[in-house]
Amino acid sequence: MAKYHASPRYMVGSITFDLHGNYETDNAEEIAQLEALVPTWIKRLDEIKTEEPAEVTEPIAKAPAKPRRTSAK
């Protein structure tokens, strides 16, 4: 399911966005047609996941804090 947002009642051929500017579709032809307009005229709301998630590594430990010097007056 692909979700898009544009101006309310925006039309692309036979595709008409609702009064809030939203449109959802599973049709591959419609998705291809709408993808040609992203990001110039419309915005895709769902993410296309094509990449593998990055490997999570251990965070780098902070160096121990240096002791503060106090004046001996």
Buried (B, 14 or more C-beta within 10 A) or exposed (E): EBEBBBEEEBEBEEBEBEEEBEBEBEEEEBBEBBEEBEEEEBEBEEEEEEEEEEEEEEEEEEEEEEEEEEEEE
